[in-house]
Amino acid sequence: MTKWLLRCTVCGGERVLDVGFNLTAFRGRLYIYCRRCKANREHAVLGYYDDSGRLAPPGDFAGVDIAD
């Protein structure tokens, strides 16, 4: 699983999303529920947390894009 840092493009709230796939496949944006706005909003992918716990830019992600 990979932890991604996302920011709501409406309210600016940040959250960590732990998923098992590469969010860069969504071109840096995806719609998920924002707890602050209480609605589905567009979120920008700011980066992911690497194995050492540091935030890395999404372009550095070397995981599997889509498994067939």
N, C-alpha and C positions, 0 to 999 in steps of 0.2 A: 504494500500500500504506500501511496505517496501523499504527503501533506502539502497542499497548495494554499497560498495566501491570495485571497480574493478581496476586491474592493467594490462596493456598490457604487454605480455611476450616478445614482440619484442623491443618496444621503451621505456617501463617503464612508460608511461603516465597513470595517474590515472583519473578515472571518477566515478561519482555517477549515478547509474541506479535505477530508481524508478519503481518497478514492483509489481504485485499482486501475486507472487508465490515464493516458496522457491528455491533459487538458489543452495542450497546444494544438491539438487536432481541431479545436473549435476556434482557431485564429485569434486567441487571446480574449475572447468574450463568450459568456454563456449566461443564460437566464436561469436563476434559482430564486428560491424564496428568501427575502430579506426580512429578518426579524424586526429590524428598526422601522422599515416602511410598512411592514405587514402586508406585503404584496410580492408577486414575482417580478423581479427587476433584473436588468442587465448588470453583470458583474465583470470587472476587468481582472484578468489573471496577472498578478504582480510577480509571482515567482513560486518556487517550491523549496521545501526544506530538505537539504541534502542529508547524508548519513551523519554528518557531524552536528546537525541541528542549525546550520547557517542558512539564511535565505539566499537562494541563487536565482538568477533571471531565468524566465521560462525557456529562452533559447538554448540554454546549457543542458536541458534535460535530454538524457541519452537512453531513456527507457523504451519499451516497446510501444509503438504507435497504436496499431490495431492488430490484435491476434485473430488469425483466421480459424 
